[in-house]
Amino acid sequence: MNFKQYLTEANRNLHIEHLEDLIILHGMEGFELVKTLLGNAIKFIDGEPSDVVVSAKTDGSPSLIHGTNPSNGQFFVSTKSLFNKKQKKINYQPGDIHANHQGKPGLERKLMYALKFLPELGFKGVVQSDILFTDDSVTQQNINGETYYMFKANTVTYGIKASSELGKKLVTAKIGICPHTSYIGDSIETMQAVYRPTFKFNQTPRVLVISPYNVHSIKLDPATKKKMEELGTFKVDPHILDIVKEKSISTMFLKFVNMLVREGKIDSIDYKAMASALIQFFETNGSHVLSRSPQGVEQLCDAFLRVALIKKLIVLHLLDGNDMKPFIQSGGSLVPSHGEGFVIVYHNIPYKLVLRNEFSKANFNLPKDWDNEKNT
């Protein structure tokens, strides 16, 4: 996917890249963009004027598009399949859901809830939300002497203290959603995404709406800020960037990165070891293109890991202001986590800040509780 294609998909919220992957996928354009995004994210944390909008990346499923079809004025619900090039799966009534998503009972059930209860919000536009829970998926659990309502839509399990204001609202809710994107346009085919939108929903006890834009930050202490600035002083030979951004090369590079994530090594490997293992990975898969530029590969791996570390420091200084505590399954128990992470939006294009060693690793390795459906 070239840079222009990526921007097109991002304008429909179909695909969001990890920040550090931009260097691999988009060459010098990606390299310059990463530096701009990191600089603006640091300004946001420090309370300075910034060109980015930051939101919490809530781990709901499925990703739901709902609202009023601008072409016919009818309320609908859909998955990202709404943007299919061939067959758009749009649901106006229960029979549509059964016909479009037959064989995926978990997905059907959630879409049925959405179709029944979301019209109560009275929103006339088109919204993209993540479904957090339906009332039949919420359980109670005692954590340190406090009762929590627990639900798990995808990889992260969330807990809401029963005695909190949010917990009191959850009791009456049939469905919980996190709306993050609106769409504008005269038809579904021409709609474009708008991030940090202003939603005007009716208040209804049967739908719990949780905003992802309630994000706060812990101001950087001088030592951490200096560390970030030092990490940000990296350079990469433009020649290696041109080589790696070629589709087959970048695909294999990110396959290698995902292997490190699955094995839990992405946070512990140093750039020289990563470069050596990467070159060996390419050669094992029949490609010698990287072995011709070992110094360039080391530079590239150094930059990749530096960006990932700066990103980690940023995530650790951001706080989701909602009263939802995230947990991830580890062995036979739930352990506190940092959730899915955050999204930064720059010029109306989103990029994700996710701790790969925590969330991405769990996302790769844990079975999902619902029936997935990709847009095709």
Beta strands, then each sheet from edge to edge (+ up, - down):
strand 1: 52-56
strand 2: 63-68
strand 3: 75-78
strand 4: 126-134
strand 5: 139-143
strand 6: 146-152
strand 7: 157-161
strand 8: 175-184
strand 9: 192-195
strand 10: 207-209
strand 11: 215-217
strand 12: 318-320
strand 13: 325-330
strand 14: 333-336
strand 15: 342-346
strand 16: 349-353
sheet 1: 1+ 15- 16+
sheet 2: 3+ 2- 4+ 8- 9+
sheet 3: 3+ 2- 4+ 8- 10-
sheet 4: 5+ 6- 7+ 13- 14+
sheet 5: 11+ 12-
end
